[in-house]
Amino acid sequence: MNLIYDKIKQHQKGDVSLAKADGSFVLGTDNFNGYIKGNAELLSASGHAEFEFENDRFAIGLGGEATGVNVSYSAGVSFLEYDNGGDKGNLFGIQGGPKLDAGVSANFSLSGEKA
């Protein structure tokens, strides 16, 4: 018995990568210090599927890609640390830093040959 899906060839391809790093550097004492904190995460995933039919004369492809990049760092100064029964903090301090994020894409392809 010949069904239509017996005549369809399919090809899939995909990959995923992940990297993550965190770090901090503190210079000073509990009562007066300067610090730098950083965080970087990178996630990339892509995939593509192609379906050929009619003796490889036509092909339809679907694909997608997602890239999530989250990079942030902060630098600051803090002083006069307090400890109020386990609730730690600083009376004075300032910090700031940039942050970056990223996005998603998708694609579609259609090809064919004349008889």
Secondary structure as a PSIPRED ss2 file (coil, helix, strand):
# PSIPRED VFORMAT (PSIPRED V4.0)

   1 M C   1.000  0.000  0.000
   2 N C   1.000  0.000  0.000
   3 L C   1.000  0.000  0.000
   4 I H   0.000  1.000  0.000
   5 Y H   0.000  1.000  0.000
   6 D H   0.000  1.000  0.000
   7 K H   0.000  1.000  0.000
   8 I C   1.000  0.000  0.000
   9 K E   0.000  0.000  1.000
  10 Q E   0.000  0.000  1.000
  11 H E   0.000  0.000  1.000
  12 Q E   0.000  0.000  1.000
  13 K E   0.000  0.000  1.000
  14 G E   0.000  0.000  1.000
  15 D E   0.000  0.000  1.000
  16 V E   0.000  0.000  1.000
  17 S E   0.000  0.000  1.000
  18 L E   0.000  0.000  1.000
  19 A E   0.000  0.000  1.000
  20 K E   0.000  0.000  1.000
  21 A E   0.000  0.000  1.000
  22 D E   0.000  0.000  1.000
  23 G E   0.000  0.000  1.000
  24 S E   0.000  0.000  1.000
  25 F E   0.000  0.000  1.000
  26 V E   0.000  0.000  1.000
  27 L E   0.000  0.000  1.000
  28 G E   0.000  0.000  1.000
  29 T C   1.000  0.000  0.000
  30 D C   1.000  0.000  0.000
  31 N C   1.000  0.000  0.000
  32 F E   0.000  0.000  1.000
  33 N E   0.000  0.000  1.000
  34 G E   0.000  0.000  1.000
  35 Y E   0.000  0.000  1.000
  36 I E   0.000  0.000  1.000
  37 K E   0.000  0.000  1.000
  38 G E   0.000  0.000  1.000
  39 N E   0.000  0.000  1.000
  40 A E   0.000  0.000  1.000
  41 E E   0.000  0.000  1.000
  42 L E   0.000  0.000  1.000
  43 L E   0.000  0.000  1.000
  44 S E   0.000  0.000  1.000
  45 A E   0.000  0.000  1.000
  46 S E   0.000  0.000  1.000
  47 G E   0.000  0.000  1.000
  48 H E   0.000  0.000  1.000
  49 A E   0.000  0.000  1.000
  50 E E   0.000  0.000  1.000
  51 F E   0.000  0.000  1.000
  52 E E   0.000  0.000  1.000
  53 F E   0.000  0.000  1.000
  54 E C   1.000  0.000  0.000
  55 N C   1.000  0.000  0.000
  56 D C   1.000  0.000  0.000
  57 R C   1.000  0.000  0.000
  58 F E   0.000  0.000  1.000
  59 A E   0.000  0.000  1.000
  60 I E   0.000  0.000  1.000
  61 G E   0.000  0.000  1.000
  62 L E   0.000  0.000  1.000
  63 G E   0.000  0.000  1.000
  64 G E   0.000  0.000  1.000
  65 E E   0.000  0.000  1.000
  66 A E   0.000  0.000  1.000
  67 T E   0.000  0.000  1.000
  68 G E   0.000  0.000  1.000
  69 V E   0.000  0.000  1.000
  70 N E   0.000  0.000  1.000
  71 V E   0.000  0.000  1.000
  72 S E   0.000  0.000  1.000
  73 Y E   0.000  0.000  1.000
  74 S E   0.000  0.000  1.000
  75 A E   0.000  0.000  1.000
  76 G E   0.000  0.000  1.000
  77 V E   0.000  0.000  1.000
  78 S E   0.000  0.000  1.000
  79 F E   0.000  0.000  1.000
  80 L E   0.000  0.000  1.000
  81 E E   0.000  0.000  1.000
  82 Y E   0.000  0.000  1.000
  83 D E   0.000  0.000  1.000
  84 N E   0.000  0.000  1.000
  85 G C   1.000  0.000  0.000
  86 G C   1.000  0.000  0.000
  87 D E   0.000  0.000  1.000
  88 K E   0.000  0.000  1.000
  89 G E   0.000  0.000  1.000
  90 N E   0.000  0.000  1.000
  91 L E   0.000  0.000  1.000
  92 F E   0.000  0.000  1.000
  93 G E   0.000  0.000  1.000
  94 I E   0.000  0.000  1.000
  95 Q E   0.000  0.000  1.000
  96 G E   0.000  0.000  1.000
  97 G C   1.000  0.000  0.000
  98 P C   1.000  0.000  0.000
  99 K E   0.000  0.000  1.000
 100 L E   0.000  0.000  1.000
 101 D C   1.000  0.000  0.000
 102 A C   1.000  0.000  0.000
 103 G C   1.000  0.000  0.000
 104 V E   0.000  0.000  1.000
 105 S E   0.000  0.000  1.000
 106 A E   0.000  0.000  1.000
 107 N E   0.000  0.000  1.000
 108 F E   0.000  0.000  1.000
 109 S E   0.000  0.000  1.000
 110 L E   0.000  0.000  1.000
 111 S E   0.000  0.000  1.000
 112 G E   0.000  0.000  1.000
 113 E C   1.000  0.000  0.000
 114 K C   1.000  0.000  0.000
 115 A C   1.000  0.000  0.000
